[in-house]
Amino acid sequence: TLDSGFDPGSGSSNSVECITVQTDGKIIIGGMFTSYNGTGRNRIAWLNADGSLDVGFDPGTGALGSVLTIAVQVDGKVIIGGGFSLYNNIGRGNIARLNADGSLDAGFDLNTGANGTVECTAVQANGKIVIGGSFTNYNGIGRLFIARLNADGSLDTDFDPGTGAGGTVGAIAVQADGKIIIGGSFTSYNGTARNFIARVNAGGSLDTGFDPVNVATTSVRSIALQADGKIFVSGGVI
């Protein structure tokens, strides 16, 4: 049943594409909206636990383009990805890191960034960030649809996916052992057939011991891991 204690008022002015809940119960939303409950918020907003807008989080002019993924670091900083070229009028190539108040974290400087949309992000225990999407390079270095970044936003060249995924990566989840589950619209990974879901080793190579034959027959859009290691996937058109 509907939780009547959560009241967003008029809500967002356009689609919400991603949601994450912080440890303090506050909720971060991203998408295509330009306002929330009548207050201007360009594609990203913080909500209180009751659904009201958290006015203490001010993104300024926000993202110039869609926000499709949000991940919160252990220090409270927020990684966002999507199809934007600016955040609060500062150039950012489809990915940015925000401080807890919504301002841009200038210490996360990715230079040109990704040359296509970033559709999923995951922060590893060591602070490195795995990204997936429709990009084919990062900072001018070839990376087909998947890459890993250092904590400062630079490309982690120790993560080498070879020819990468054969199509858009739309979902990522990191296992406790450091291996990475990816989903999307791809049908291969580094030249080996993998239909819409695969597991990648910590260095970027394909984990050939994980072979999900006939598991997914269309693109995978979300992945969640259980404590016992089992994997939930869901899909549709990316």
N, C-alpha and C positions, 0 to 999 in steps of 0.2 A: 504494500500500500504506500501511497505517497506520504513522505515525511513532511507534515505541514509546518514543522518547526524550522525547515529550511526554505526561506522565502527569497527568491532572487528578484522580486518585483517584476519589472518588465524584461529582466534578463539581458542577454546579449543581443546586439542588433543584427548579427549574422552567425554563421555556423561556429560551433566550438569543436575543434579538431583534436585537442589533447587536454588531459587533466592529470594533475598529480596532487597528492595530499602530503603536506609537511608534517613533521613530528608534532608540531604545536596545534595541529588540527586545521590550520588554514589551508586554503585550496588555491592552486594556481591553474588558470585556464589560458589556453591559446587557441587561435583560430583565425577567422576572417572578419571578426566584428570590429567596429570602430567606436562602440560605446557599450556600457553596461549599466542597466537601470537608469538610463538617461545621462550618465556621466561619461565624457569622452575617455576611451581607452582603446588605443590602436593595437589590436591583435593580441594583447596580453593583459591580464588583470589578476589581482590577488583578491580572494574573497575571504570573509570571516566564516567561521563554522556555521553560522546561521544563514548564509547565502548572501549577506549584504556585502557591498564593496568595501574592501580595506583601503581607505583613502591614504593610509600611511605608505603604501606602495605606489610610487608615482613613476611610471615609465616615460614621462615627458611625451614626446611625439610618438613613442613606441616603435614598432617594427613597420617598415615600409614594404609590406607584403605579408604573406601568410606565415603563421607560426604553427608548425605541424607536430612538434615534439618538444617535451620538457623533461629535464632530469635534474634532480637536486643533489648537490654534493654534500658530503658530511659536514662541511663548514658553513652550510646554508646558502652558498652561492648557487646560481641557477643557470644551467646550460639550456639554451633554446636553439632550435633549428627550424628551417622552413624554406620559404621562397622569397626572402627579403634581401635588399641591398643596403639598407640603412637601419640603424637603431638610434633613435633620438638624434637624427641628422648626422650620425657618424657612420662611415662606411663599414659594412660587415658583409662578407660573402656567404650568406645563408646560414651562418651560425654565429652565436655570440654568448658571452657569459655576463650575467647580471649580478650585482650586489643585492643584498637582502632588502634594500629600499627601492629596488627597481632601476637604479642607475647602471650604466654600462661599466663593466669591469675592464678598465684600460690595460690591465696586466695580462689579459687574455687577448693577444694580438695575433690574428691568424693571417695577416697580410692579405692576399687576394681571396683566401678561403676556398670553398667548394664552388665549382663552376656549374652546378645544378642544385636542385632542391635537396635539402637534408630532411629525411622523413622519419628517422629514428635515431635515438641516442641512448647510450648506456655508460654509466660511470663505473669503472673498475675499482676494486679495493685499493689499488696503488695510485689512484687519482687519474689514471689515463682514461681517455674518452673514446669509445667506439662509436662511429657514425655510419649510417647507411642512407642511401637515397638514390637519386637519378644522376649523380655527378660522375664525371669521368676523369677529373683531376682535382688535386688539392694543392693550393699554392704553386700551380704549374707543374706538379709532379703527377704522373699518371696513377690513378687509383680508380678502378672500375667498380663503382657502386658501394664500396666499403673501404674504410680507412680507420686508423687509430691515431689519436692526437696525444701529444704530451700535455701536461697540466698547464703549460703556458700558451697552448693553442697551436704550436708548431706540429708538423707531421712527424709521427713516430715511424722512422724508417726501419726499425726493427720488426715492425709488423708488415710482412710482405705477402699480400694475397695473390701474387702472380698475376694472371689475367683477370682475377676477381670473379665476381658474380656475372652471370650472363644476362642480367636484367636488373631492374630496380630492386633494392633491398628496402623493405618497408617495415621491418620489425627486427628487434635485437633484444636478446636477454643473455646476461653473463652468468654462468654457473659458478658455484663455489670453488671449483677447481681451476677456474680461469678460462675454461673453454667457452665458446660463444655460439649460441644458437641464433641463426638468422632465418628470416622468412621474407618472401616477396614474390615478384613475378618472374624470377629467373628459372632457367631449366638446366643450368650447369654452374659449376664453380671451378675455376682454374682448369677448364677443359674436361672435367669429369661430370657426368650427368647427375643432376640433383634437381628434382622437381619441386620448386617452391619452398623447400626447407632444407637446411644443411647445418652441420656443426663444424666449427672452425677451431683449430688449435690456437694456443696463446700467441704463436708466432705468425699466424695468418694462413697457414696451410690447411687444406681440407682434412678433417678427421674422418678417415675412411672407415673407421669402426662404427660410425653412426650412419646407417643407410636406410632412410625412411622410404622404402619402396611402396608406392601407391598409397601413401598416407594422405597427401593433398593432391587434389585434381584441379585446383585453381589457386590463385595467388593467396598467400598468407599475409594477413595485415596486423596480427597481434600475437604475442607469445608471452606466456607467464609460466614461472617455474614453481613447483610445489617443494615443500621442505624435504620430501622423500626423493626428489630428483625427477619426478615425472613432469611432463611438459604439456601445457595446454596451448593449443593453437586455434585461431579462428581466421576466417578469410572472406574474400569477396573480390571485387575489382579494385585494384590500386589506381 
